[in-house]
């Protein structure tokens, strides 16, 4: 099992479709496959243990992600908001690494310990237009696909370990292969170091949905990209949606006529924001997608019909569901447990614990927090109601 399976399937099923568009550049699935193979060759020759990326959304993200998977190296997207001192500490932990970054930042990173710097422009210049390479990637499902540094409230950032089996299991359990039409497009505006961005790449490739990349978020840029590229699907975090709603309410343009589905997650959604969004974009299917880095993205969803019923209902129980994160995916189990680890009945507050094939619950240098029965304690507090809807209280 390897992430490259997803891209290989896409090439076989719809290789001539556009896979990703970034500004004025685009790659078809066949071109992305060939570019990933060329980058894999470069990664193997570098002698690196990890492939890091310090950059905004660009063609280099899917090329480096799949190139890393092909070469059997973990892909490590880093936050471009970190200072050089903070980056030095992380670079030491993943050395030796091949680090892909922009030409503007490359010179300032030359002193990073154990890092070989390659610019995005140089990497893509060598990769784009390459001839296909023989499909010879490793198939160990337990190999590390991605390392994502999570920002904790105390101490050094933890590196969450996402193995190939976790992310592939999430994709297989959530989507239908080739389920998107050629006209569908997904706007990727969350940064590469967010689990939602990694899941978006894998999911879009498997579904056959064109990715449209937004390097830096602003509400105005997001709306312009959505209109110009006729975006049908998107994921945003709550603060993004609030700004988009504000901008749309002030805008006298044409709305978002192509948008079909908008998912949100990554934080608590203020009730007034989602109510305004539902009223403003009445024809759009909204989904609240709750997940964590350690669970390879989404584990529970509040779907479109549940949003519509909740916002239009006079029943306080039904309307309250708009403040929930929905119900667990069919492939995932959720329990609420007390401080001693005992499962709690509906309505009782405790720690959210989750079990499923997509759940990692593991950290580099720290090991796994998954117990002997496969349960991962998320450190999120909450409760399940009688109908199985999950409500979050915050962090433990």
C-alpha positions as CSV (number, residue, x, y, z in Angstrom):
1,X,0.0,0.0,0.0
2,X,1.4,3.4,-1.0
3,X,-0.1,6.8,-1.8
4,X,1.2,6.3,-5.4
5,X,-1.5,3.7,-5.8
6,X,-4.0,6.6,-5.9
7,X,-2.1,8.5,-8.6
8,X,-1.5,5.3,-10.6
9,X,-5.3,4.6,-10.6
10,X,-6.0,8.1,-11.6
11,X,-3.6,7.9,-14.6
12,X,-5.2,4.6,-15.7
13,X,-8.8,5.9,-15.3
14,X,-8.5,9.6,-16.5
15,X,-4.9,10.4,-17.2
16,X,-5.7,13.2,-19.6
17,X,-7.7,15.2,-17.1
18,X,-6.2,18.3,-15.5
19,X,-5.1,17.2,-12.0
20,X,-4.0,20.5,-10.5
21,X,-4.0,24.2,-11.5
22,X,-1.8,26.8,-9.8
23,X,-2.1,30.3,-11.3
24,X,-1.4,30.0,-15.0
25,X,0.2,26.5,-14.7
26,X,-1.5,23.1,-14.8
27,X,-0.6,19.4,-14.7
28,X,-2.7,16.5,-16.1
29,X,-2.6,13.3,-14.1
30,X,-0.2,11.7,-16.6
31,X,2.1,14.7,-16.3
32,X,1.9,14.6,-12.5
33,X,2.8,10.9,-12.5
34,X,5.9,11.5,-14.7
35,X,6.9,14.5,-12.6
36,X,6.6,12.5,-9.4
37,X,8.8,9.8,-10.9
38,X,11.5,12.4,-11.8
39,X,11.5,13.9,-8.3
40,X,11.6,10.4,-6.8
41,X,14.9,9.8,-8.7
42,X,16.3,13.1,-7.3
43,X,15.2,12.2,-3.8
44,X,16.8,8.8,-4.0
45,X,20.1,10.3,-5.2
46,X,20.1,12.9,-2.5
47,X,20.6,10.4,0.3
48,X,18.0,12.2,2.4
49,X,15.9,10.5,5.1
50,X,13.0,13.0,4.8
51,X,11.6,15.4,2.2
52,X,10.5,18.7,3.7
53,X,8.5,21.5,2.0
54,X,8.5,25.1,3.3
55,X,6.3,26.8,0.8
56,X,2.8,28.0,0.0
57,X,0.4,26.0,-2.2
58,X,2.0,25.4,-5.6
59,X,2.5,22.6,-8.1
60,X,5.5,21.5,-6.0
61,X,3.1,20.2,-3.3
62,X,1.5,17.3,-5.1
63,X,4.7,16.7,-7.1
64,X,6.9,16.5,-4.0
65,X,4.3,14.5,-2.0
66,X,3.9,11.8,-4.6
67,X,7.6,11.9,-5.4
68,X,8.4,11.3,-1.7
69,X,5.9,8.3,-1.6
70,X,7.5,6.9,-4.8
71,X,11.0,7.2,-3.3
72,X,9.9,5.7,0.1
73,X,10.6,8.8,2.1
74,X,8.3,10.7,4.5
75,X,7.0,14.0,3.3
76,X,7.3,16.8,5.9
77,X,5.4,20.0,5.1
78,X,6.6,22.8,7.4
79,X,4.9,26.0,8.4
80,X,6.2,29.0,6.5
81,X,5.1,31.1,9.5
82,X,7.9,29.7,11.6
83,X,11.0,31.7,12.4
84,X,14.4,30.4,11.2
85,X,15.3,29.6,14.8
86,X,12.1,27.4,15.1
87,X,12.9,25.8,11.8
88,X,16.4,25.0,12.9
89,X,15.0,22.9,15.8
90,X,12.7,21.0,13.5
91,X,15.4,20.5,10.8
92,X,17.6,18.8,13.4
93,X,14.8,16.3,14.1
94,X,14.3,15.3,10.4
95,X,17.9,15.4,9.2
96,X,19.2,14.6,6.7
97,X,16.5,16.2,4.6
98,X,15.9,17.5,1.2
99,X,14.0,20.8,1.7
100,X,12.0,22.4,-1.0
101,X,11.3,26.1,-0.7
102,X,10.8,29.3,-2.7
103,X,13.7,31.0,-4.4
104,X,13.0,34.1,-2.2
105,X,13.6,32.2,1.0
106,X,16.3,29.7,0.0
107,X,19.3,31.8,0.9
108,X,18.1,32.4,4.4
109,X,17.8,28.7,5.0
110,X,21.2,27.5,3.9
111,X,22.4,27.2,7.5
112,X,19.6,24.8,8.5
113,X,21.2,21.7,10.1
114,X,21.3,18.6,7.8
115,X,19.1,20.2,5.1
116,X,19.9,20.2,1.4
117,X,18.0,23.2,-0.1
118,X,16.4,23.0,-3.5
119,X,14.1,25.7,-4.8
120,X,10.6,25.0,-6.0
121,X,11.5,26.6,-9.3
122,X,14.5,24.3,-9.8
123,X,12.6,21.2,-8.7
124,X,9.7,21.8,-11.0
125,X,12.0,22.9,-13.9
126,X,13.6,19.5,-13.8
127,X,10.4,17.5,-13.1
128,X,7.9,19.0,-15.5
129,X,8.0,17.4,-18.9
130,X,9.9,14.4,-17.7
131,X,9.3,11.0,-19.2
132,X,7.4,8.4,-17.2
133,X,9.5,6.1,-15.0
134,X,8.9,2.5,-14.2
135,X,6.4,2.0,-11.4
136,X,8.7,0.7,-8.8
137,X,7.7,2.3,-5.5
138,X,7.7,0.4,-2.2
139,X,4.4,-1.2,-1.0
140,X,4.9,-1.3,2.8
141,X,1.7,-0.1,4.3
142,X,3.4,0.6,7.6
143,X,6.0,3.0,6.0
144,X,5.6,6.6,6.9
145,X,3.9,8.7,4.3
146,X,3.7,12.1,6.0
147,X,5.1,13.8,9.2
148,X,3.1,16.8,10.3
149,X,4.3,18.9,13.2
150,X,1.4,19.9,15.4
151,X,1.5,23.1,17.5
152,X,1.0,22.2,21.1
153,X,0.2,24.5,24.0
154,X,3.4,23.6,25.8
155,X,6.8,22.2,24.8
156,X,8.3,21.4,21.4
157,X,5.9,20.7,18.5
158,X,5.0,17.0,18.2
159,X,5.5,15.2,14.8
160,X,2.3,13.2,14.0
161,X,3.1,10.1,12.0
162,X,0.7,9.3,9.1
163,X,1.5,6.0,7.5
164,X,0.5,5.0,4.0
165,X,-2.2,2.7,5.4
166,X,-3.8,5.4,7.4
167,X,-4.3,8.0,4.6
168,X,-5.1,5.4,2.0
169,X,-7.7,3.9,4.3
170,X,-9.2,7.3,4.9
171,X,-9.5,7.9,1.1
172,X,-10.9,4.4,0.3
173,X,-13.4,4.7,3.1
174,X,-14.6,8.2,2.2
175,X,-14.8,8.4,-1.6
176,X,-15.8,6.6,-4.8
177,X,-12.9,6.2,-7.3
178,X,-13.4,8.5,-10.2
179,X,-16.6,9.8,-8.6
180,X,-16.1,13.4,-9.8
181,X,-17.0,14.7,-13.2
182,X,-14.4,16.4,-15.4
183,X,-16.0,19.7,-14.7
184,X,-15.7,19.5,-11.0
185,X,-12.9,21.5,-9.2
186,X,-11.8,21.7,-5.6
187,X,-10.3,25.0,-4.2
188,X,-7.4,24.2,-1.9
189,X,-6.7,27.3,0.3
190,X,-5.5,25.7,3.6
191,X,-1.7,25.6,3.8
192,X,0.3,22.5,3.0
193,X,1.2,21.8,6.6
194,X,-2.5,21.3,7.5
195,X,-3.8,17.7,7.4
196,X,-6.8,19.0,5.4
197,X,-4.4,20.1,2.6
198,X,-2.8,16.6,2.5
199,X,-6.1,14.9,2.5
200,X,-7.3,17.2,-0.2
201,X,-4.5,16.2,-2.5
202,X,-5.1,12.5,-2.0
203,X,-8.9,12.7,-2.1
204,X,-8.9,14.9,-5.2
205,X,-6.6,12.6,-7.1
206,X,-8.6,9.5,-6.2
207,X,-11.9,11.2,-7.1
208,X,-10.6,12.7,-10.3
209,X,-11.5,16.2,-9.2
210,X,-9.3,19.1,-10.5
211,X,-7.4,20.9,-7.7
212,X,-7.2,24.7,-7.8
213,X,-4.5,26.0,-5.5
214,X,-4.6,29.3,-3.7
215,X,-1.1,30.3,-2.5
216,X,-2.3,32.8,0.1
217,X,-5.8,33.2,1.5
218,X,-7.8,36.3,1.5
219,X,-11.6,36.4,1.1
220,X,-11.3,38.4,-2.1
221,X,-8.8,36.1,-3.7
222,X,-10.8,33.0,-2.6
223,X,-14.0,34.4,-4.2
224,X,-12.2,35.5,-7.3
225,X,-10.6,32.0,-7.7
226,X,-13.9,30.3,-7.0
227,X,-15.6,32.3,-9.7
228,X,-12.8,32.3,-12.3
229,X,-12.1,28.5,-12.0
230,X,-15.8,27.6,-11.6
231,X,-14.9,25.9,-8.3
232,X,-17.5,23.3,-7.3
233,X,-16.0,22.0,-4.0
234,X,-13.9,23.7,-1.2
235,X,-12.8,23.3,2.4
236,X,-12.3,26.2,4.7
237,X,-11.6,26.7,8.4
238,X,-14.1,28.8,10.4
239,X,-12.2,32.1,10.3
240,X,-12.0,31.8,6.5
241,X,-15.7,31.2,6.2
242,X,-16.4,34.2,8.3
243,X,-14.3,36.4,6.1
244,X,-15.8,34.9,2.9
245,X,-19.4,35.5,4.2
246,X,-18.5,39.1,5.1
247,X,-17.0,39.8,1.6
248,X,-20.0,38.1,-0.2
249,X,-22.5,40.2,1.8
250,X,-20.7,43.4,0.8
251,X,-20.2,42.2,-2.8
252,X,-22.8,42.9,-5.5
253,X,-21.4,40.5,-7.9
254,X,-22.6,37.1,-9.1
255,X,-22.2,35.1,-5.9
256,X,-20.7,31.7,-6.3
257,X,-22.8,30.1,-9.1
258,X,-20.6,27.0,-9.6
259,X,-20.1,26.1,-6.0
260,X,-21.9,22.9,-5.0
261,X,-20.3,21.8,-1.8
262,X,-18.5,23.6,1.0
263,X,-16.9,21.7,3.9
264,X,-15.5,23.3,7.0
265,X,-13.5,22.2,10.0
266,X,-10.3,22.7,11.9
267,X,-11.9,24.7,14.7
268,X,-15.1,25.7,16.4
269,X,-17.6,27.3,14.0
270,X,-19.4,30.3,15.5
271,X,-23.2,29.6,15.1
272,X,-23.9,33.1,13.6
273,X,-21.3,32.5,10.9
274,X,-22.7,29.2,9.7
275,X,-26.3,30.5,9.9
276,X,-25.4,33.5,7.7
277,X,-23.5,31.2,5.3
278,X,-26.5,28.8,5.0
279,X,-28.8,31.7,4.2
280,X,-26.4,33.4,1.8
281,X,-25.5,30.2,-0.1
282,X,-28.8,28.4,0.1
283,X,-28.0,26.1,-2.8
284,X,-24.7,24.9,-1.5
285,X,-24.2,21.6,0.4
286,X,-22.5,22.4,3.7
287,X,-20.6,19.7,5.6
288,X,-18.9,20.1,9.0
289,X,-15.9,17.8,8.8
290,X,-14.3,17.0,12.2
291,X,-11.0,15.3,12.4
292,X,-7.4,15.6,13.7
293,X,-4.0,15.3,12.3
294,X,-3.6,12.1,14.2
295,X,-6.7,10.6,12.5
296,X,-5.6,11.3,8.9
297,X,-8.4,14.0,8.6
298,X,-12.1,13.5,9.0
299,X,-13.7,11.1,11.5
300,X,-17.2,12.7,11.9
301,X,-19.5,14.7,9.6
302,X,-22.6,16.8,9.8
303,X,-24.0,16.5,6.3
304,X,-25.8,18.9,4.0
305,X,-29.4,17.7,4.8
306,X,-28.6,17.8,8.5
307,X,-27.5,21.5,8.1
308,X,-30.7,22.3,6.2
309,X,-33.0,20.6,8.7
310,X,-31.2,22.2,11.7
311,X,-31.2,25.8,10.4
312,X,-34.9,25.6,9.5
313,X,-36.2,23.7,12.5
314,X,-38.2,25.1,15.5
315,X,-37.3,22.0,17.5
316,X,-34.4,23.0,19.8
317,X,-33.0,19.5,19.8
318,X,-32.8,19.4,16.0
319,X,-31.5,23.0,15.8
320,X,-28.8,22.3,18.4
321,X,-27.2,19.8,15.9
322,X,-25.9,22.8,14.0
323,X,-23.4,23.2,16.9
324,X,-22.4,19.6,16.7
325,X,-19.7,18.0,14.5
326,X,-22.1,15.4,13.3
327,X,-21.9,11.6,13.5
328,X,-18.9,9.3,13.0
329,X,-18.0,8.0,9.6
330,X,-19.1,4.4,9.0
331,X,-15.4,3.3,9.0
332,X,-14.8,5.0,12.4
333,X,-15.9,4.3,16.0
334,X,-16.2,7.0,18.6
335,X,-16.5,6.6,22.4
336,X,-16.7,9.1,25.2
337,X,-14.7,8.0,28.2
338,X,-14.2,9.2,31.8
339,X,-10.8,9.9,33.4
340,X,-10.4,6.2,34.2
341,X,-11.0,5.1,30.6
342,X,-14.6,3.8,31.1
343,X,-17.1,4.4,28.3
344,X,-19.8,6.9,29.2
345,X,-23.5,6.9,28.3
346,X,-25.0,9.4,25.9
347,X,-25.2,12.9,27.4
348,X,-22.3,12.3,29.7
349,X,-19.2,14.5,29.1
350,X,-15.7,13.1,28.8
351,X,-12.8,12.5,26.5
352,X,-13.5,11.8,22.8
353,X,-11.7,8.5,21.8
354,X,-11.7,7.1,18.3
355,X,-10.8,3.8,16.6
356,X,-10.5,2.9,12.9
357,X,-8.0,1.9,10.2
358,X,-7.3,5.6,9.3
359,X,-6.3,6.4,12.9
360,X,-2.6,6.8,13.6
361,X,-2.3,8.3,17.1
362,X,1.4,8.1,16.8
363,X,4.2,10.6,17.2
364,X,7.8,10.6,16.0
365,X,10.2,10.0,18.9
366,X,7.3,9.5,21.4
367,X,5.5,6.4,20.1
368,X,1.8,5.6,19.9
369,X,-1.0,6.6,22.2
370,X,-3.3,4.0,20.8
371,X,-4.3,1.4,23.4
372,X,-4.3,-2.4,23.1
373,X,-7.8,-2.3,21.6
374,X,-7.0,0.3,19.0
375,X,-8.5,3.4,20.7
376,X,-6.8,6.7,20.4
377,X,-7.5,9.4,23.1
378,X,-7.9,12.7,21.2
379,X,-7.7,15.0,24.2
380,X,-10.8,16.7,22.9
381,X,-13.7,16.9,25.4
382,X,-17.3,16.4,24.5
383,X,-20.3,14.1,24.5
384,X,-22.6,12.1,22.3
385,X,-26.3,12.7,22.3
386,X,-29.0,10.0,22.1
387,X,-28.9,10.1,18.3
388,X,-25.2,9.7,18.0
389,X,-24.3,13.4,17.3
390,X,-20.9,14.5,18.7
391,X,-20.7,17.8,20.5
392,X,-17.3,19.2,21.5
393,X,-16.5,21.1,24.7
394,X,-12.9,22.1,23.8
395,X,-9.6,20.5,24.8
396,X,-9.0,18.4,27.9
